[in-house]
Amino acid sequence: MNAPDFYEMFTLPEGVKKVAVQLDPKQPNTAIFEVQKEDHTLGNILTKRLLKDKRVLFSGYQVPHPLEHKILIRVQTTDEVSPIEAVRDSISALLVELSNIRSKFEFDLARAKAEQEAMGTTEGAGPGAEHRHIYPKDSGADPTLDVNVDVDF
Amino acid sequence: MAFNAYDSTLAPGADEPQIHIREITDDVLDFVLSNTDLSVANSLRRAMIAEVPTIAIDIVQIESNTSVLADEFLAHRLGMIPLQSINADRMKYTRDCSCIQACENCTVELTLNVKCTEDRTLEVTSRDLMSSDPKVLPVLSDPDDQGILIVKLRKGQEIKVNCLAKKGVAKEHAKWSPVSAIGFEYDPHNRLRHTHLWVEEDPAIEWPLSHNAVEEPSDAAYDYKAEPNRFYFRVETVGSLPPEQVFTGAVRVLQDKLGTMQIKLKEDDEPENNGFNAMGDPQDGIFNSQDGWNNF
């Protein structure tokens, strides 16, 4: 079988750079970032974020081949900023946005859980309330498993 | 007028993303993410499906299998059984582990040893799997759950297998996906015209509105500059991880990806520090680890 090994999707071979930056010789302020072992998940957020930056004239990415686990991100900027700096700014902005999303989520999770607990005590209702607590709350051994173990060998 | 990439996100409050959780149960998380870009919402969706690590049976050593199922058939079925994976963040990937094939840092052993001795069909289920780690057990939705049927045995048939469960991500094999499905929708009234509704006579009759339609006004005129802004998610897990951990895990994955790239860009070029700690908060409970997450 000539299928490529799955680990090629995440393991960076020895001596290969995670990110290689190449300046485009034909255009000013243009760089191509070759990012190994990444896909649309990273390429899309990054290029879309770059487009929101007024100093960025062009940003786009491609996955050159479905069996090569890398992406190429092309960025052209005005002369106010270098493509590398623009990418860094976009990454920082995205990291801020994500940690914002994370904290907003945790905040609202507490609210939603408190609300559902309150509903549970009055009516036992609420969508899905009939199967709460799959997980042993103290995450010790699952007491439910005691029932089944006597199989005849 | 010079644009500062920070301005739009660091301006207090104004442009921050918002989350409203509509439903949370043990296996469903339904929420609305707003004030963010479609690309961020979609990357979160992709990360939840394919990049949040869980534990699943990966290697099956078959000592005896006299059932009607072939060995590889049985091994495949065992692999698909969801295992409680709250411990996955504390486990190592075998490829990052110092051991050669398996050790307690990267592997959980499960054994299945069942023989049918009575004159009737014996159903072997996920409940018959014995785990070496009390925290990594086959998922059961409640105490009455029968477990997942693996194979049926008639009198005299026997199954004796040793399974090695490993940490992994669904990018490698879908058995590691913590979710069975994610509902994802934006613009339920198609005001942005991103969808072309094929229609015979009247789209209002032929295309019933989704339940998310009540969240948005329907009457706005077409605005060609408008961008999607509210995203409706419904995350349904297989039970290996609670849904809120799937979400926070996905955020963490994206932060790690971006952080790694930020650091690699820094390493390559001028050693200037722009003051941002790219790897996220170190006190982070769930995925705070020395386990290879940052190991690219």
Contacts between the chains, C-beta under 8 A, distances in Angstrom:
chain1	res1	chain2	res2	distance
A	6	B	172	4.6
A	6	B	173	7.3
A	7	B	95	6.2
A	7	B	172	7.7
A	9	B	171	5.6
A	9	B	172	6.5
A	10	B	169	7.7
A	10	B	171	7.3
A	10	B	172	7.8
A	10	B	296	8.0
A	11	B	95	6.3
A	12	B	296	5.7
A	17	B	264	7.3
A	17	B	268	7.5
A	18	B	260	6.6
A	18	B	261	7.3
A	18	B	264	4.5
A	18	B	296	5.5
A	19	B	261	5.8
A	19	B	264	4.3
A	19	B	265	5.9
A	19	B	268	6.8
A	21	B	265	7.5
A	21	B	268	6.4
A	21	B	269	7.6
A	35	B	261	6.5
A	37	B	296	6.8
A	38	B	257	6.7
A	38	B	261	7.9
A	40	B	43	7.9
A	40	B	46	6.9
A	41	B	43	4.9
A	41	B	46	4.6
A	41	B	47	5.9
A	41	B	50	7.8
A	41	B	51	7.1
A	41	B	254	7.2
A	41	B	257	7.0
A	42	B	43	7.5
A	42	B	254	7.9
A	42	B	257	5.0
A	42	B	258	7.2
A	42	B	261	7.2
A	44	B	39	4.7
A	44	B	42	6.7
A	44	B	43	6.2
A	45	B	37	7.7
A	45	B	39	4.7
A	45	B	40	5.7
A	45	B	43	4.7
A	45	B	254	7.3
A	45	B	258	7.9
A	46	B	258	7.7
A	46	B	261	7.9
A	47	B	39	7.9
A	48	B	37	5.7
A	48	B	38	7.6
A	48	B	39	3.8
A	49	B	37	7.3
A	49	B	39	7.2
A	52	B	5	7.9
A	52	B	8	6.8
A	52	B	37	7.9
A	53	B	3	5.7
A	53	B	5	5.3
A	54	B	1	7.6
A	54	B	2	7.6
A	54	B	3	3.5
A	55	B	2	7.6
A	55	B	3	5.7
A	80	B	2	6.7
A	84	B	265	6.1
A	84	B	269	5.9
A	86	B	5	7.6
A	87	B	261	8.0
A	87	B	265	6.6
A	88	B	262	6.3
A	88	B	265	5.9
A	88	B	266	7.7
A	88	B	274	6.6
A	89	B	4	7.8
A	89	B	5	3.5
A	89	B	6	7.1
A	90	B	5	5.8
A	91	B	258	4.9
A	91	B	259	7.9
A	91	B	261	6.2
A	91	B	262	4.7
A	91	B	265	7.8
A	91	B	278	7.3
A	92	B	5	7.0
A	92	B	6	6.9
A	92	B	262	7.2
A	92	B	274	6.8
A	92	B	276	4.8
A	92	B	278	7.7
A	93	B	5	4.7
A	93	B	6	6.2
A	93	B	8	7.1
A	93	B	9	4.8
A	94	B	40	7.4
A	94	B	254	7.9
A	94	B	258	5.5
A	95	B	255	6.1
A	95	B	258	5.5
A	95	B	259	6.7
A	95	B	262	7.6
A	95	B	276	6.8
A	95	B	278	6.3
A	95	B	280	7.4
A	96	B	6	7.5
A	96	B	9	4.7
A	96	B	10	6.4
A	97	B	9	5.3
A	97	B	17	6.3
A	97	B	36	6.7
A	97	B	40	6.6
A	98	B	40	7.7
A	98	B	251	5.5
A	98	B	254	5.7
A	98	B	255	5.3
A	98	B	258	7.5
A	99	B	255	7.2
A	99	B	280	6.7
A	99	B	281	7.3
A	100	B	9	7.4
A	100	B	16	5.3
A	100	B	17	5.7
A	101	B	17	5.0
A	101	B	19	6.7
A	101	B	33	7.2
A	101	B	36	7.0
A	101	B	40	7.7
A	101	B	44	7.8
A	101	B	251	6.1
A	102	B	248	6.4
A	102	B	251	4.7
A	102	B	252	8.0
A	104	B	16	7.3
A	104	B	17	6.4
A	104	B	18	6.2
A	104	B	19	4.6
A	105	B	19	4.9
A	105	B	21	7.8
A	105	B	31	7.7
A	105	B	244	7.7
A	105	B	247	6.2
A	105	B	248	6.9
A	105	B	251	7.5
A	106	B	248	7.5
A	108	B	19	5.1
A	108	B	20	6.2
A	108	B	21	4.9
A	108	B	31	7.6
A	109	B	21	6.1
A	109	B	24	6.9
A	109	B	244	5.5
A	111	B	21	7.4
A	112	B	21	3.9
A	112	B	22	7.9
A	112	B	23	7.8
A	112	B	24	5.0
A	113	B	24	6.3
A	116	B	24	6.5
A	127	B	23	5.6
A	127	B	25	7.1
A	128	B	23	6.7
A	128	B	25	3.3
A	128	B	26	7.5
A	128	B	27	7.8
A	128	B	28	5.8
A	129	B	25	7.2
A	131	B	25	7.1
A	131	B	26	6.3
A	131	B	27	7.7
A	131	B	141	5.8
A	131	B	142	5.8
A	132	B	25	6.4
A	132	B	26	5.6
A	133	B	26	6.7
A	134	B	26	4.3
A	134	B	27	7.0
A	134	B	139	7.2
A	134	B	140	7.3
A	134	B	141	5.7
A	134	B	142	7.2
A	134	B	239	6.1
A	134	B	242	8.0
A	135	B	26	7.0
A	135	B	84	7.3
A	135	B	86	7.2
A	135	B	242	6.4
A	139	B	86	6.3
A	139	B	135	6.1
A	140	B	134	6.9
A	141	B	134	4.0
A	142	B	84	7.9
A	142	B	134	7.4
A	142	B	137	5.4
A	142	B	140	7.3
A	143	B	143	7.9
A	144	B	140	5.9
A	144	B	142	7.6
A	144	B	143	4.1
A	144	B	145	7.7
A	145	B	127	7.2
A	145	B	137	6.2
A	145	B	140	7.6
A	147	B	143	7.2
A	148	B	127	4.1
A	148	B	128	7.1
A	148	B	147	7.3
A	149	B	130	7.6
A	151	B	114	5.4
A	151	B	122	8.0
A	151	B	128	5.9
A	152	B	115	7.0
A	152	B	117	5.1
A	152	B	118	7.3
A	153	B	113	6.4
A	153	B	114	7.3
A	153	B	115	5.4
